[in-house]
Amino acid sequence: MEDSLSLKLAALADPTRRAIVARLARGEASVAELQKPFGISQPAISRHLKVLEAAGLIEQGRAAQTRPRRLKVEALRETGAWFDQVASFWQESFDRLDEMLATEKGEDC
């Protein structure tokens, strides 16, 4: 069993799925609306949507006869928080390296 972050990152590894997420960031959309810009078959777009739904990144709504998809913003925030933690770790590491190099440079003068 994979953890939810792994599922989200695996789902977002595909450029078509990232484009779908970007499109849904502008508002919910039907399968037909999501399919149109990609020029791929309805079954293919449905497979991408299933992966995104299984990862918890999007959900299916209900509006009359259609089943529009929309983003689950909280799921994206969780993924973004992980990237922020990694970026913070590296920024702190580079800051410490800068301080150490500045100290060594000062000692050489």
Helices and strands as residue ranges (DSSP letters): H 4-12, H 15-24, H 31-35, G 36-38, H 42-54, E 58-60, E 69-71, H 73-108
